[in-house]
Amino acid sequence: MTLARERRAIRQLLNEYSPADAQAVYYAFHHPDEKTTLVPIQDDEKIVSGYVCLSRTGIDLFRPLITLRLPLRSGGVDLDLSAGAELIRLAIPPGMGAIISAPAHYLPLLGGLFDINSIQHMDLFVLDKNLYQPIINVLVSKTDSYNGLPRYVIRQSSDGQHSSRGEIVASAGLNWRSDRFAEMYVHTKSSYRRKGMGRSVVAALVQSVLEQGQIPLYVVGEDNAPSKQLAESIGFVKSDVNEILIEGVLRVRH
């Protein structure tokens, strides 16, 4: 089956209008073809009931980013653990390291299959346009990141003055962008935090995303209170979506 046919086959498993599925939609349908491997699985009625997507990204040159939707039991509520384990082992070679982004309720199954090196519980924030107010900061400039997507930065010279050639002390960019959503990140050097720089670059990026007709998303570790406060100060609102980000190695079956 070609990648195009695999994409058509799994389309009913994802809601392209839902923030909860936005990341999975991007990697399954919009990530470059040459960097994407899809592995679907069919149920007894030959209907595709789940998939694993392996994506090569700039996050890690040696380990794929894995997004997935696992089969459900009849009734469409609980995971089919047996079919889910079969699908994962079909898609991922034993001993292979991976970065896995998945719904939080997949953790018991993934924990039983992978030797987990690290795990982060993540919260998803969605911009409320009614709460967003643009911020004008002349220190912010636009550049491009490694993935060709826009990035907004603030630079400072060694003497603490603004400089177009100085060190980047705050930046906000996009992890990915689809037709409807764009997921952003922000980084501010520790010595420059609590000065409004992170807020300024995020606000500039939000404005850019809105002008392109997409909805900004912000994913942050559930224990990262300062980052959450920054997001909320811009107009992001916490959704009820909880995800996990795992680094692990698939165990060899015994």
C-alpha positions in Angstrom: 0.0 0.0 0.0 1.4 3.4 -0.9 1.7 6.2 1.6 -1.2 8.1 -0.1 -3.5 5.1 0.3 -2.4 4.6 3.9 -3.2 8.2 4.6 -6.7 7.8 3.1 -7.2 4.5 5.1 -6.5 6.1 8.5 -8.3 9.4 7.9 -11.4 8.3 9.8 -9.3 7.8 13.0 -8.5 11.5 13.3 -10.5 14.7 13.6 -8.7 17.4 11.6 -10.7 20.1 13.3 -9.8 19.0 16.9 -6.8 20.4 18.8 -6.6 17.0 20.5 -5.7 15.4 17.2 -3.8 18.3 15.7 -0.3 17.0 16.2 -1.2 13.5 15.1 -2.9 15.0 12.0 0.2 16.9 11.1 2.6 14.0 11.3 0.2 11.5 9.6 -0.9 13.8 6.7 1.4 16.8 6.3 4.9 15.8 7.3 7.2 15.3 4.3 6.5 12.0 2.5 10.2 11.0 2.5 10.3 11.4 6.3 7.1 9.6 7.1 6.3 5.9 7.6 2.8 4.8 8.3 1.9 1.4 9.6 -1.9 0.8 9.8 -3.7 -2.3 11.2 -7.1 -3.8 10.2 -9.7 -5.4 12.4 -11.5 -8.6 11.7 -13.8 -6.8 9.2 -10.8 -5.5 7.2 -11.4 -1.9 8.5 -8.3 0.1 9.6 -8.7 0.4 13.3 -5.3 1.9 14.3 -1.9 3.1 13.1 1.6 4.0 14.1 3.4 6.9 12.3 7.2 7.1 12.4 8.5 10.6 11.5 12.1 11.7 11.0 12.4 15.2 12.5 15.0 17.7 13.7 14.2 16.7 17.3 16.5 13.7 17.1 18.6 12.6 14.1 18.7 8.9 15.2 15.4 8.2 16.8 12.0 8.7 15.1 9.1 10.7 16.6 6.2 8.3 16.9 2.6 9.3 17.0 -0.2 6.7 17.0 -3.8 5.9 17.4 -4.4 2.4 18.8 -7.4 0.1 18.2 -10.4 0.2 20.5 -12.5 -2.7 21.8 -16.0 -3.0 20.5 -18.0 -0.1 21.8 -15.2 2.3 21.0 -14.1 3.3 24.5 -11.4 1.0 26.0 -8.1 0.2 24.3 -7.7 -3.2 22.7 -4.5 -4.0 24.5 -3.7 -7.1 22.5 -4.2 -5.5 19.1 -2.4 -2.3 20.3 0.6 -4.3 21.4 0.6 -6.3 18.1 0.5 -3.0 16.1 3.4 -1.4 18.0 5.5 -4.5 17.5 4.6 -4.6 13.9 5.8 -1.0 13.4 8.8 -0.8 15.6 11.8 -3.2 15.7 12.8 -4.6 19.1 15.7 -2.7 20.6 14.9 0.5 18.6 14.9 3.8 20.5 12.1 6.2 19.9 10.4 9.4 21.1 6.7 8.8 21.5 4.0 11.4 21.8 0.7 9.8 22.8 -2.5 10.3 24.7 -1.9 9.9 28.4 -4.2 6.9 28.7 -1.8 4.9 26.5 0.8 4.9 29.3 0.0 1.5 30.9 0.3 -0.2 27.5 3.5 1.7 26.5 5.0 1.1 29.9 4.6 -2.6 29.4 6.3 -2.6 26.0 9.1 -0.1 26.4 12.0 0.4 28.7 11.3 4.1 29.4 14.2 6.4 29.9 12.1 9.6 30.5 8.5 10.6 30.6 6.9 14.0 30.6 3.2 14.7 31.2 2.1 17.5 28.9 -0.8 20.0 28.9 -2.2 21.4 25.7 -3.2 25.1 25.6 -5.2 26.6 22.7 -5.3 30.3 21.9 -8.6 32.1 22.7 -8.6 34.9 20.2 -10.9 37.0 22.4 -8.2 37.1 25.1 -5.2 37.8 22.8 -3.8 41.4 22.7 -0.9 42.2 20.3 2.3 43.3 21.9 4.6 45.8 20.2 8.2 45.4 21.1 10.8 46.9 18.8 13.5 44.5 20.1 11.7 41.6 18.3 12.9 40.5 14.9 11.8 37.8 12.5 14.1 35.0 11.2 13.7 31.4 10.0 14.4 28.3 12.1 16.1 25.1 10.9 12.8 23.7 9.6 12.1 26.8 7.4 9.2 28.0 9.6 9.1 31.5 11.1 10.8 32.3 14.3 10.8 35.5 16.3 13.9 36.5 18.4 15.4 39.1 20.7 19.1 39.6 20.5 21.5 41.2 23.0 25.1 42.2 22.7 27.7 41.3 25.4 27.2 44.7 27.0 23.4 44.1 27.4 22.4 46.3 24.5 20.0 45.4 21.7 22.0 44.2 18.6 20.9 42.7 15.3 24.0 40.5 15.5 24.0 39.8 19.2 23.3 36.6 21.0 19.7 35.3 20.9 18.3 35.6 24.4 14.7 34.8 23.7 13.0 33.0 20.8 9.7 31.6 19.8 9.1 29.3 16.8 6.9 26.5 15.4 7.4 22.8 15.9 5.0 22.2 13.0 2.2 23.8 11.0 -0.8 22.3 9.3 -3.7 23.8 7.4 -5.6 24.6 10.7 -3.2 24.5 13.6 0.4 25.5 14.5 2.3 24.3 17.6 4.8 26.8 19.0 7.7 26.7 21.4 9.5 29.4 23.4 13.0 29.6 25.0 14.4 32.4 27.0 17.9 32.3 28.6 17.7 32.0 32.3 19.3 35.4 33.0 16.8 37.2 30.8 13.6 35.7 32.2 10.9 37.7 33.9 11.6 40.7 31.7 8.8 40.2 29.2 11.0 39.0 26.4 9.5 35.5 26.2 6.0 37.0 26.2 7.0 39.4 23.4 8.4 36.8 21.0 5.4 34.5 21.6 3.0 37.3 21.0 4.8 38.2 17.7 4.6 34.6 16.6 0.9 34.3 17.6 0.1 37.3 15.4 2.0 35.7 12.5 0.1 32.4 12.9 -3.3 34.2 13.1 -2.5 36.1 9.9 -1.9 32.8 8.1 -5.4 31.6 9.3 -4.3 28.9 11.7 -5.0 28.4 15.4 -1.9 28.6 17.7 -1.3 25.7 20.1 1.1 25.6 23.0 2.3 22.4 24.6 4.0 22.5 28.0 5.0 20.1 30.8 2.3 20.0 33.4 4.8 21.0 36.2 6.2 24.0 34.2 4.3 26.8 36.0 6.2 29.7 34.5 5.6 28.6 30.9 2.0 28.1 31.7 1.7 31.6 33.1 3.4 33.0 30.0 0.9 31.2 27.8 -2.1 32.4 29.8 -0.8 36.0 29.7 -0.9 35.9 25.9 -4.4 34.5 25.8 -3.9 30.7 25.7 -6.4 28.6 27.6 -5.7 25.1 29.0 -7.7 22.4 27.2 -8.7 19.1 28.7 -6.1 17.2 26.5 -3.4 15.4 28.4 -0.5 13.8 26.5 2.7 12.0 27.4 6.1 12.4 25.8 8.2 9.3 26.3 11.8 8.4 25.4 12.3 4.7 25.4 13.4 1.5 23.8 11.0 -1.3 22.6 11.8 -4.4 24.6 12.7 -7.7 22.9 9.8 -10.1 23.2 10.6 -13.2 25.3 
